[in-house]
Amino acid sequence: MSIFTKWLQQKHDQKILKTIDPLVKEINSKEKEISKLTDEELKNKTKEFQNQLKEGKQNDYILAEVFATLRESSKRTTTMRHFDVQMKGGILLTSGSVAEMKTGEGKTLVAILPAYIHALRGEGVHIVTVNDYLARRDAALMGQVFSFLGMSVGVVNTQGNSYIYDAGHKEIDQKRDEEGYYKVYYDFLRPCTRKEAYDADITYGTNNEFGFDYLRDNIALDVKDTVQRGHNFALIDEADSILIDEARIPLIFSSSIEKPTDFYEQFKRLADTLKEEEDFKLEEKTKSVLLTSKGIQTTEEKLKIQNLYTYQNKNIIHHLENALRAKVLYKKDKDYIIRNKEIVLIDEFTGRFQIGKMLGGGAHQAIEAKEGLKIHKESKTIASITFQNYFRMYKVLSGMTGTAITSKEEFTKVYKCDVFGIPTHRPVIRKDNSDFIFTTNNGKLKAIAKKINELQEKGQPVLVGTASIQANEELSEHLKKAKIQHNVLNAKNHESEGEVIAGAGVLGRVTVATNLAGRGVDIKLGGVGATEDQYNKIKSLGGLFVLGTERHEARRIDDQLRGRSGRQGDEGETRFFVSMEDSLLRVFTSDKIKSIAQMLKVPEDEPIESKVISRALENAQKRIEGHHFDARKHSLEFDSVIDTHRNEVYKKRNTVLFCDSYDEIFNEFVSEEKIKSFLELDGDKKEKNNKNVQRTILRVIDHCWSEHLANMDYAKRSVNIRGNPLMEYRKEAVVIFKSFWDDVRTIVNKNI
């Protein structure tokens, strides 16, 4: 953001925060009175609030007393008391906003404020985290507060694991640790059914689990197999990661389809014969490949076809492009690893493995062919939804993150959420240094090793952020050669992620991690449970030193890394070490900038502090952010078409699934002649027959919907060469969707 834009944002935030100061004062004025209540009287407040809402009172009317009650309950159960700035965050989140709160400012504690007030209506609240560990941790810790007030708490984890908070599940050891917090054990969480976890007043889980459970509910053939109960209020932790970075990633349920494996190997062999620049060009900015005239001619000769670009050859182009992308774009140990002779994808934003996830449209099979692995069957989509469209279903949507302001426009336009910067409880005193720029990557690595060695010798802990597993391991090898002791954290050893990151503040410790590893886990100076002397020792050395090894495409990710240091007013220092060979500078800056760096003729391991290059770097990031925003906006415009179809289909499907009277579904899908024959059946036969109608209709809708998704996907690809692709797509969508319902009714009547 420009200095002027930042100033305007700060003025905007200050103005809004000032308007809620009286409400915070009102909350504080009730603290003394509420603190006198007995535990039983405090618990009864929940029923009192629920009755007020049933009488027609709005959230604003009861908010001050609700928040004061929750603060007192937190004090009694966890010893944690909400600060005034946390109350401000809670107020803004209640109304459906995104709050930018810095690392260490207690987002977990803030989250329970809007969660409690929205849960009072009995319609369910979803608190969304980025991984299973955080969902369990937060539910176990904050479950104490909710349970004290008579509210139930559930957790949905991967592989169908679900839990309910149960204080009496096992004997609980509530000894206080050195910081005064109650130790929280997972004995609080009792295994339960998925339905029970969703029926709880507040449910914690990851974005993937909430999204996939929604899709599962909409392919269920029996009411008892559905688990969710609507989309009332969602509060998303790390909102920028989920609502922006992962926004376009579709959640997909699929079934395998037969296609000969030598089909992919054939295109792999063809791609191997084509040369970059000569036969095809790689566009790194858009991550696409384009055949040249020579490449088209070579392909036509090798495949013995007259014209590559005809309707009949559309699959050839599609699979050849997949093979070329696998060859030059998808990099081992950056985009995927091979584990147990299987391709495992790596999340580009978090560096975590995406176990069980496969790229669609034959792209995954193209990578398998490239690596000479067993080729899995290609899949056919049965149901899918993007996070953009899933989270826009909630009546009220809120989010928290350490970095949101730079994405304000997207949060506002796409999710209708305003963005506010919440002031820190204590001033941030962290020192953010200007970038060190090096002419070569090798020089950069030498300088990084030298700096880390210098910091380690004096005992100052260092967290090093890398952009990929490949860069992570390359730096680790460099540090080993320099005999620098360090811990490595990336997707290959992510199981110990929380533990490694939490210990990154220990005296003399060096932790090399992918940029977003351990997101959501606080780094405390001296480590978890450090004594006051240990804490003060690290503080006197300058706190945690965060060293970034290259700039990310999004400034938010850089800011997240910086934010690991200087939590809650601690000392801290950050600096990024970048080289002219980093992809961001290599691909997105001009030749003029590169020539300036070369003209300076400094040794490769000596830094350049150039305002011109630093400005070019930031401008490159702004351009990329703008490009990605436009791409997500463009994608959403197309996805909104299929989303309209999805909403109508799922609504009618639920009418069939939850029907009280078979008449309402017969009239919609069954011919008059068939209905007449059903009416002639007697008692048990009629009931059994009707149930089988019902099942048939559900299966037919699912089958036709899968075909419809494939037809819409082809339509989206085919309109790209037309004048106004979106308008053409919308026109075709009307015809295709009418055909969908015609097919449903025809097939239903043939099969009952």
C-alpha positions in Angstrom: 0.0 0.0 0.0 1.2 3.6 -0.7 1.9 5.8 2.3 -1.3 7.8 1.5 -3.5 4.7 1.3 -2.1 3.4 4.6 -2.9 6.8 6.2 -6.4 6.7 4.9 -6.9 3.2 6.2 -5.6 4.1 9.6 -8.0 7.1 9.7 -10.9 4.8 8.7 -10.0 2.3 11.4 -9.5 4.9 14.1 -12.9 6.5 13.2 -14.8 3.2 13.5 -12.9 2.0 16.6 -13.8 5.4 18.2 -17.5 4.8 17.6 -17.4 1.5 19.6 -15.4 2.9 22.5 -18.7 3.6 24.4 -19.7 0.0 24.0 -16.4 -1.2 25.4 -16.9 1.2 28.4 -20.4 -0.3 28.9 -18.9 -3.8 28.9 -16.3 -2.7 31.5 -18.9 -1.0 33.7 -20.7 -4.4 34.1 -17.6 -6.3 35.1 -17.8 -5.5 38.8 -21.4 -6.5 39.1 -21.0 -9.7 37.0 -17.9 -10.8 39.0 -20.2 -11.0 42.1 -22.4 -13.7 40.5 -22.0 -17.3 41.6 -21.0 -19.9 39.1 -24.6 -21.1 38.9 -25.9 -17.6 38.4 -23.3 -16.9 35.7 -24.3 -20.1 33.9 -28.0 -19.1 34.0 -27.1 -16.0 32.0 -27.0 -18.1 28.8 -30.7 -19.0 29.2 -31.6 -15.4 30.0 -29.9 -14.2 26.8 -31.6 -16.9 24.8 -35.0 -15.8 26.1 -34.3 -12.2 25.2 -33.4 -13.2 21.7 -36.6 -15.2 21.4 -38.6 -12.2 22.5 -37.2 -10.3 19.5 -34.2 -8.5 21.0 -31.2 -8.0 18.7 -27.6 -8.8 19.2 -26.7 -5.1 19.8 -29.2 -4.9 22.7 -27.6 -7.7 24.7 -24.0 -7.5 23.5 -22.5 -5.6 26.4 -23.8 -8.0 29.0 -23.0 -11.0 26.9 -19.4 -10.0 26.4 -19.0 -9.1 30.1 -20.4 -12.5 31.1 -18.1 -14.3 28.7 -15.1 -12.4 30.0 -15.9 -13.4 33.6 -16.4 -17.0 32.6 -13.0 -17.0 30.8 -11.3 -15.5 33.9 -12.8 -18.3 36.1 -12.0 -21.2 33.8 -8.7 -20.3 32.1 -7.4 -17.2 34.1 -7.4 -15.3 30.8 -9.2 -11.9 30.8 -10.0 -10.1 27.5 -8.3 -6.8 27.0 -10.2 -3.8 25.7 -8.7 -4.1 22.2 -9.8 -7.8 22.2 -13.3 -6.6 23.0 -13.2 -4.2 20.1 -12.1 -7.0 17.8 -15.0 -9.2 19.1 -17.6 -6.4 18.5 -16.4 -5.9 14.9 -16.4 -9.7 14.2 -19.9 -10.1 15.5 -21.3 -7.9 12.8 -19.4 -9.7 10.0 -16.0 -8.1 9.4 -12.4 -9.2 8.9 -10.1 -8.1 11.8 -6.4 -7.7 11.3 -4.8 -8.7 14.5 -1.1 -9.1 14.9 0.6 -12.4 16.0 0.3 -13.0 19.8 -2.7 -10.7 20.3 -4.9 -13.6 21.4 -7.1 -14.3 18.4 -8.2 -17.6 19.9 -9.6 -15.7 22.9 -11.2 -13.0 20.7 -13.0 -15.7 18.7 -15.2 -16.9 21.5 -16.9 -13.5 21.8 -18.7 -13.4 18.5 -19.1 -17.2 18.6 -21.0 -17.2 21.9 -23.4 -14.4 20.9 -24.2 -16.0 17.6 -24.5 -19.5 19.2 -27.3 -18.2 21.5 -29.8 -18.4 18.7 -29.3 -22.1 18.5 -28.5 -22.3 14.8 -24.9 -23.4 15.2 -21.6 -21.6 14.8 -18.5 -22.8 12.8 -15.0 -21.7 13.8 -12.7 -22.4 11.0 -9.0 -23.2 11.5 -6.2 -24.1 9.1 -5.4 -27.5 10.5 -6.7 -30.3 12.7 -4.2 -29.6 15.5 -5.4 -26.0 16.0 -9.1 -27.1 15.8 -8.5 -29.6 18.7 -6.3 -27.2 20.6 -8.7 -24.3 20.5 -11.8 -26.5 21.2 -10.1 -28.1 24.2 -9.0 -24.7 25.6 -12.0 -22.6 24.9 -14.4 -25.5 25.5 -13.8 -24.8 29.2 -15.4 -21.4 28.8 -18.3 -22.5 26.7 -19.0 -25.5 28.8 -19.0 -23.4 32.0 -21.9 -21.4 30.4 -23.8 -24.5 29.3 -22.8 -24.4 25.7 -21.7 -27.6 23.8 -18.6 -27.7 21.6 -17.8 -30.1 18.8 -14.7 -30.7 16.6 -14.6 -32.1 13.1 -11.2 -33.5 12.0 -10.0 -35.4 8.9 -10.7 -39.0 8.2 -14.1 -38.7 9.8 -12.7 -38.2 13.3 -15.1 -36.1 15.4 -15.1 -35.0 19.1 -17.3 -33.4 21.6 -16.0 -31.4 24.6 -16.7 -33.3 27.8 -15.2 -32.1 31.0 -16.1 -35.3 32.7 -14.7 -37.6 30.0 -11.6 -38.5 32.1 -9.9 -37.2 35.2 -8.5 -33.8 34.3 -5.3 -32.4 35.7 -5.7 -28.7 35.9 -2.3 -27.8 37.4 -1.3 -24.3 36.3 1.9 -23.9 34.3 4.5 -21.2 34.8 2.4 -18.7 32.8 -0.7 -19.1 34.9 -2.7 -20.9 32.2 -4.5 -24.2 32.9 -2.8 -27.1 31.1 -5.3 -28.5 28.6 -5.3 -32.1 27.7 -7.2 -33.8 24.9 -9.0 -35.8 27.6 -11.5 -33.0 27.3 -12.4 -34.3 23.9 -14.6 -37.4 23.7 -15.0 -39.2 20.3 -18.5 -38.8 18.9 -20.5 -39.0 15.7 -20.1 -36.4 13.0 -23.8 -35.4 13.5 -23.2 -34.9 17.2 -20.2 -32.6 16.5 -22.3 -30.5 14.2 -25.3 -30.4 16.5 -23.1 -28.8 19.1 -23.6 -25.0 19.7 -20.1 -24.3 18.5 -18.1 -26.5 16.1 -14.4 -26.2 15.4 -12.9 -27.6 12.2 -10.8 -26.9 9.1 -12.2 -25.3 5.9 -11.7 -28.6 4.0 -13.8 -30.5 6.5 -16.7 -28.1 6.5 -16.7 -27.9 2.7 -16.4 -31.6 2.2 -19.2 -32.4 4.7 -21.4 -29.9 2.8 -20.8 -31.9 -0.4 -21.3 -35.2 1.3 -24.7 -34.0 2.6 -25.6 -33.2 -1.0 -24.9 -36.6 -2.3 -26.5 -38.5 0.6 -29.3 -41.0 -0.3 -30.7 -41.1 3.2 -31.6 -38.3 5.7 -29.7 -40.1 8.5 -26.4 -39.7 6.5 -26.6 -35.9 6.5 -24.6 -34.0 9.3 -24.6 -30.3 8.8 -27.6 -28.1 9.9 -27.3 -25.0 7.8 -24.8 -22.1 7.5 -25.5 -19.5 10.2 -22.3 -17.9 11.3 -18.7 -18.7 10.4 -15.6 -17.2 12.0 -12.4 -17.9 10.0 -9.0 -17.9 11.6 -6.2 -17.0 9.1 -8.9 -15.6 6.8 -6.4 -14.4 4.2 -5.1 -18.0 3.7 -8.5 -19.5 3.4 -10.6 -16.8 1.7 -7.9 -15.5 -0.7 -4.9 -17.9 -1.2 -7.1 -21.0 -1.3 -10.2 -19.2 -2.7 -10.3 -20.8 -6.1 -9.2 -24.3 -5.0 -12.2 -26.5 -5.7 -13.2 -29.2 -3.2 -14.0 -32.2 -5.4 -15.8 -35.5 -4.9 -15.0 -37.8 -7.8 -15.2 -41.3 -9.2 -12.6 -42.9 -11.4 -13.0 -43.4 -15.1 -11.3 -45.8 -17.4 -8.7 -44.5 -19.8 -5.7 -46.5 -21.1 -2.5 -45.6 -19.1 -0.4 -45.6 -22.3 -2.4 -42.6 -23.4 -0.5 -40.4 -20.8 2.8 -42.1 -21.5 2.3 -41.4 -25.2 2.0 -37.6 -24.5 4.9 -37.7 -22.1 7.1 -39.1 -24.9 5.8 -36.5 -27.3 6.4 -33.7 -24.8 10.0 -34.9 -24.3 10.7 -34.4 -28.0 9.5 -30.8 -28.0 12.0 -28.1 -27.1 11.3 -25.0 -25.0 11.4 -21.7 -27.0 11.6 -23.6 -30.3 8.4 -25.8 -30.1 6.6 -24.2 -27.2 6.9 -21.2 -24.9 6.6 -21.2 -21.1 4.7 -18.2 -19.6 5.9 -18.2 -16.0 3.6 -15.3 -15.0 0.4 -17.1 -16.0 1.9 -20.6 -15.5 0.9 -21.7 -18.9 2.5 -23.2 -22.1 1.8 -22.2 -25.7 2.8 -24.2 -28.8 4.7 -22.3 -31.4 4.0 -22.7 -35.2 6.9 -25.2 -35.4 5.6 -27.1 -32.3 2.1 -27.4 -33.9 3.7 -28.6 -37.2 5.9 -31.2 -35.3 2.9 -32.4 -33.3 0.7 -32.8 -36.4 3.5 -34.8 -38.1 4.2 -37.1 -35.2 0.5 -37.8 -34.5 -0.3 -38.0 -38.2 -3.2 -35.5 -38.1 -4.1 -32.7 -40.6 -5.2 -30.0 -38.1 -4.5 -30.0 -34.4 -7.0 -27.2 -33.7 -10.3 -28.9 -34.6 -13.1 -29.9 -32.3 -12.3 -33.6 -32.7 -8.7 -33.0 -31.5 -9.6 -31.0 -28.4 -8.5 -33.8 -26.0 -5.1 -34.0 -27.8 -4.4 -30.3 -27.1 -5.6 -30.7 -23.5 -3.4 -33.7 -22.8 -0.3 -32.4 -24.6 -0.5 -29.1 -22.6 -0.8 -31.2 -19.4 2.4 -33.2 -20.4 4.3 -30.0 -21.2 3.2 -28.4 -17.9 4.3 -31.5 -16.1 7.7 -31.3 -17.9 8.5 -27.6 -17.2 6.2 -26.2 -14.6 5.6 -28.8 -11.9 8.9 -29.2 -10.0 9.8 -32.1 -7.7 10.3 -31.0 -4.0 8.6 -27.7 -4.8 5.1 -28.6 -6.1 5.2 -32.3 -5.1 7.3 -35.0 -3.6 7.3 -38.8 -4.3 6.4 -40.8 -1.2 5.9 -44.6 -1.4 6.0 -44.4 -5.2 3.0 -41.9 -5.2 2.8 -38.2 -6.1 2.0 -36.1 -3.0 1.1 -32.5 -3.8 2.5 -29.7 -1.7 0.4 -26.7 -0.8 2.2 -23.7 -2.3 1.0 -21.3 0.5 1.6 -23.4 3.6 4.3 -25.9 2.4 2.2 -28.8 3.8 1.4 -32.1 2.1 -2.0 -32.4 0.5 -2.4 -36.1 1.3 -5.0 -37.8 -1.0 -5.5 -34.8 -3.2 -5.0 -35.2 -7.0 -4.9 -32.6 -9.7 -7.9 -32.9 -12.1 -8.3 -33.1 -15.8 -5.4 -35.6 -16.3 -2.7 -33.2 -14.9 -1.9 -35.6 -12.0 -1.6 -38.5 -14.4 0.8 -36.4 -16.6 3.1 -35.9 -13.6 2.9 -39.6 -12.8 3.9 -40.4 -16.4 6.8 -37.9 -16.2 8.2 -39.6 -13.0 7.7 -43.1 -14.4 5.2 -44.1 -11.7 2.1 -46.2 -11.7 -0.7 -44.1 -13.3 -3.9 -43.8 -11.4 -7.3 -43.7 -13.1 -8.5 -40.3 -14.1 -11.5 -39.0 -12.1 -14.9 -37.7 -13.0 -16.3 -35.0 -10.8 -19.5 -35.9 -8.9 -19.8 -32.8 -6.7 -17.6 -29.7 -6.2 -17.5 -26.2 -4.7 -14.8 -23.5 -4.3 -14.2 -21.9 -0.9 -15.3 -18.6 -2.4 -18.8 -20.0 -3.0 -19.0 -22.2 0.1 -18.2 -19.4 2.6 -20.5 -16.9 0.8 -23.4 -19.2 1.9 -23.2 -18.2 5.5 -25.7 -15.6 6.8 -22.8 -13.8 8.7 -19.1 -14.3 7.8 -16.2 -13.0 9.8 -12.5 -13.5 9.8 -9.2 -12.9 11.7 -5.7 -12.7 10.4 -2.4 -11.0 11.0 -2.4 -9.6 7.5 -5.7 -8.4 5.9 -5.4 -4.7 5.1 -3.5 -5.2 1.8 -6.4 -7.4 0.6 -9.2 -5.1 1.8 -10.6 -4.6 -1.7 -11.0 -8.4 -2.2 -12.6 -9.0 1.2 -15.0 -6.2 0.6 -16.0 -6.9 -3.0 -16.1 -10.7 -2.9 -17.2 -11.5 0.7 -18.9 -8.2 1.7 -16.7 -8.0 4.7 -15.2 -4.7 5.8 -11.6 -4.9 7.1 -10.3 -3.2 10.2 -6.9 -3.0 11.8 -7.2 -3.7 15.5 -4.5 -1.9 17.6 -2.1 -4.1 19.6 -2.4 -4.3 23.4 1.2 -3.2 23.6 3.1 -1.1 21.0 5.0 -3.1 18.4 8.8 -2.3 18.9 10.1 -4.9 16.4 12.7 -3.5 14.0 11.9 -4.3 10.3 15.1 -3.7 8.3 15.3 -2.9 4.6 16.1 -5.8 2.2 19.6 -7.0 1.5 19.8 -7.7 -2.2 22.5 -10.0 -3.8 23.5 -10.5 -7.4 23.4 -14.3 -7.2 21.7 -17.0 -5.2 25.0 -18.5 -4.2 26.1 -15.2 -2.8 22.9 -14.8 -0.9 23.3 -18.3 0.7 26.8 -17.4 1.8 25.6 -14.2 3.4 22.7 -15.9 5.1 25.0 -18.6 6.6 27.4 -15.8 7.8 24.5 -13.8 9.4 23.0 -16.9 11.1 26.4 -17.9 12.5 26.9 -14.4 13.9 23.5 -14.4 15.6 23.9 -18.0 17.0 27.2 -17.2 18.5 25.7 -14.5 20.6 22.7 -16.7 21.5 19.9 -14.8 19.6 17.3 -17.2 18.3 16.7 -17.2 14.5 13.7 -18.2 12.5 14.5 -18.6 8.8 11.6 -18.5 6.3 12.0 -20.3 2.9 9.5 -20.3 0.0 9.7 -24.1 -0.8 10.9 -27.5 0.4 13.6 -27.3 -2.3 14.9 -23.9 -1.0 14.5 -25.2 2.6 16.7 -28.2 2.0 19.2 -26.3 -0.1 19.8 -23.8 2.7 19.9 -26.6 5.3 22.8 -28.3 3.3 24.6 -25.0 3.2 24.3 -24.5 6.9 25.5 -28.1 7.5 28.6 -27.4 5.5 29.1 -24.3 7.6 28.7 -26.4 10.7 25.7 -24.4 12.0 23.4 -26.4 14.2 19.7 -26.0 13.2 16.2 -27.5 13.1 14.5 -28.0 9.7 10.7 -27.9 9.3 8.9 -28.5 6.0 6.1 -30.7 4.7 8.3 -33.8 5.0 8.3 -33.6 8.8 5.2 -31.5 9.4 4.0 -33.8 12.2 6.2 -32.0 14.7 5.3 -28.6 13.2 3.7 -27.0 16.3 6.4 -28.3 18.7 9.3 -27.1 16.5 7.8 -23.7 15.9 6.8 -23.2 19.5 10.5 -23.8 20.5 12.0 -21.5 17.9 12.5 -18.8 20.6 15.0 -20.8 22.7 18.5 -19.4 23.3 20.8 -19.9 20.3 18.2 -22.0 18.4 18.1 -21.8 14.6 14.9 -23.0 12.9 14.7 -23.2 9.1 11.0 -23.5 8.0 8.8 -23.0 5.0 7.3 -19.5 5.2 3.9 -20.4 6.7 4.9 -23.4 8.7 3.4 -23.4 12.2 0.9 -20.6 11.4 -1.3 -20.1 14.4 1.4 -21.2 16.9 3.0 -18.5 19.1 6.8 -18.3 19.4 7.6 -17.3 23.0 11.0 -15.9 23.9 12.9 -18.5 25.7 10.5 -21.2 24.6 7.3 -22.7 26.1 7.4 -22.4 29.9 10.5 -20.3 29.9 11.5 -18.7 33.3 11.5 -14.9 33.7 15.4 -15.0 33.6 15.3 -17.0 30.3 12.8 -14.7 28.8 14.8 -11.6 29.8 18.0 -13.1 28.5 16.5 -13.5 25.0 14.9 -10.0 25.2 18.3 -8.4 26.0 19.8 -10.1 22.9 17.2 -8.4 20.7 14.4 -11.0 20.7 13.6 -13.4 17.8 15.4 -12.6 14.6 13.3 -13.5 11.5 15.3 -13.9 8.3 13.4 -14.2 5.0 15.3 -15.9 2.2 13.2 -14.5 -0.6 10.1 -12.3 -1.2 6.8 -14.1 -1.7 4.4 -13.1 -4.5 2.0 -11.7 -1.9 3.2 -9.1 0.5 0.8 -10.6 3.1 3.0 -13.7 3.3 6.1 -11.6 3.9 4.2 -9.7 6.6 3.1 -13.0 8.2 6.7 -14.1 8.4 7.8 -10.8 9.9 4.9 -11.0 12.4 6.4 -14.2 14.0 8.8 -11.8 15.8 7.9 -9.0 18.2 4.7 -10.6 19.7 2.9 -8.7 22.5 5.4 -5.9 22.5 8.5 -8.1 22.6 11.8 -7.1 21.1 12.5 -8.5 17.7 14.2 -7.9 14.4 13.5 -8.9 10.7 15.3 -8.7 7.4 14.8 -10.3 4.0 17.8 -11.6 1.9 16.9 -11.6 -1.8 18.9 -12.3 -4.9 18.5 -11.1 -8.5 18.1 -14.8 -9.4 15.0 -15.2 -7.2 11.9 -16.0 -9.4 10.1 -12.8 -8.4 13.0 -10.5 -9.5 14.0 -12.7 -12.5 10.5 -13.0 -13.9 8.7 -9.8 -12.9 11.3 -7.0 -13.0 12.7 -5.2 -16.0 16.0 -5.7 -17.7 16.9 -2.1 -16.7 16.7 -3.1 -13.0 18.9 -6.2 -13.6 21.4 -4.0 -15.5 21.6 -1.6 -12.5 22.5 -4.5 -10.2 25.2 -5.7 -12.6 26.6 -2.2 -13.0 27.2 -1.9 -9.2 29.8 -4.8 -9.5 29.7 -5.8 -5.8 31.0 -9.2 -4.7 28.2 -11.8 -4.8 28.0 -12.2 -1.0 27.9 -8.5 -0.3 24.5 -6.9 -0.1 23.1 -4.1 -2.2 20.8 -1.7 -0.4 19.2 -0.1 -3.4 15.9 1.9 -3.1 15.4 1.5 -6.9 15.6 -2.3 -6.7 13.5 -2.5 -3.5 10.8 -0.3 -5.1 10.9 -2.5 -8.2 10.5 -5.6 -5.9 7.4 -4.1 -4.2 6.0 -3.0 -7.5 6.4 -6.5 -8.8 4.5 -7.8 -5.8 1.7 -5.3 -6.3 1.4 -6.3 -10.0 1.2 -10.0 -9.1 -1.3 -9.4 -6.4 -3.4 -7.4 -8.8 -3.1 -10.2 -11.4 -4.1 -12.8 -8.9 -7.0 -10.7 -7.7 -8.3 -10.3 -11.3 -7.8 -14.0 -11.9 -9.9 -14.8 -8.7 -12.5 -12.3 -9.7 -12.7 -13.6 -13.2 -12.9 -17.2 -11.9 -15.7 -16.2 -9.5 -17.7 -14.7 -12.3 -17.6 -18.0 -14.1 -18.1 -20.0 -10.9 -21.1 -18.0 -10.0 -22.9 -19.4 -13.0 -22.4 -23.0 -11.9 -23.1 -21.9 -8.3 -26.6 -20.7 -9.3 -27.2 -24.1 -10.9 -25.8 -25.9 -7.8 -28.0 -24.0 -5.4 -31.1 -24.8 -7.5 -30.2 -28.5 -7.9 -29.3 -29.0 -4.2 -32.5 -27.2 -3.1 -34.6 -29.5 -5.3 -32.5 -32.5 -4.3 -33.1 -31.7 -0.6 -36.8 -31.4 -1.3 -36.7 -35.0 -2.5 -34.5 -36.2 0.3 -36.4 -34.6 3.2 -39.9 -34.9 1.6 -42.9 -35.3 4.0 -45.2 -36.2 1.1 -44.2 -38.1 -2.0 -46.8 -36.1 -4.0 -44.6 -33.0 -4.0 -41.7 -34.8 -5.7 -43.9 -36.9 -8.0 -45.4 -33.8 -9.6 -42.0 -32.4 -10.2 -40.3 -35.4 -11.8 -42.8 -38.2 -12.7 -45.2 -38.3 -15.6 -49.0 -38.3 -15.0 -49.3 -41.8 -16.4 -46.7 -43.2 -13.9 -48.3 -41.3 -11.0 -51.7 -42.8 -11.9 -50.2 -46.3 -11.7 -48.7 -45.6 -8.3 -52.0 -44.5 -6.9 -53.5 -47.9 -7.7 -51.1 -49.7 -5.4 -52.2 -50.6 -1.9 -50.6 -49.9 1.5 -47.2 -51.6 2.0 -46.6 -51.9 -1.7 -47.3 -48.2 -2.2 -44.9 -47.2 0.6 -42.1 -49.4 -0.7 -42.6 -48.3 -4.2 -42.6 -44.6 -3.2 -39.4 -45.1 -1.3 -37.8 -46.7 -4.4 -39.0 -43.7 -6.5 -37.4 -41.4 -4.2 -34.0 -43.3 -4.3 -34.2 -43.4 -8.1 -34.7 -39.7 -8.4 -31.8 -38.9 -6.1 -29.5 -41.2 -8.1 -30.6 -39.8 -11.4 -30.1 -36.2 -10.2 -26.5 -37.1 -9.0 -25.7 -38.8 -12.3 -27.0 -36.0 -14.5 -25.3 -33.4 -12.2 -22.0 -35.1 -12.8 -22.5 -35.0 -16.5 -23.6 -31.4 -16.2 -20.4 -30.4 -14.5 -18.4 -32.0 -17.3 -20.5 -30.2 -19.9 -20.1 -26.9 -18.2 -16.3 -27.4 -17.8 -16.0 -28.0 -21.6 -18.2 -25.0 -22.3 -15.9 -22.8 -20.1 -12.8 -24.0 -22.1 -14.5 -23.6 -25.5 -15.6 -20.0 -25.0 -12.1 -18.7 -24.2 -11.4 -18.0 -27.9 -14.6 -16.0 -28.4 -15.0 -12.2 -28.1 -16.7 -12.0 -24.7 -16.1 -15.4 -23.0 -18.2 -14.7 -19.9 -21.3 -13.5 -21.9 -21.0 -16.5 -24.2 -20.6 -18.9 -21.3 -23.7 -17.5 -19.6 -25.7 -18.0 -22.9 -24.5 -21.6 -23.2 -25.2 -22.2 -19.5 -28.9 -21.5 -20.0 -29.2 -24.1 -22.7 -27.1 -26.7 -20.9 -29.0 -26.3 -17.7 -32.4 -26.7 -19.4 -31.1 -29.8 -21.0 -30.0 -31.0 -17.5 -33.5 -30.9 -16.1 -34.9 -32.5 -19.3 -32.4 -35.4 -18.9 -33.3 -35.8 -15.3 -37.0 -36.2 -16.0 -36.5 -38.4 -19.0 -34.2 -40.8 -17.2 -36.4 -40.9 -14.1 -39.4 -41.9 -16.0 -37.5 -44.6 -17.9 -36.2 -46.1 -14.6 -39.3 -46.2 -12.4 
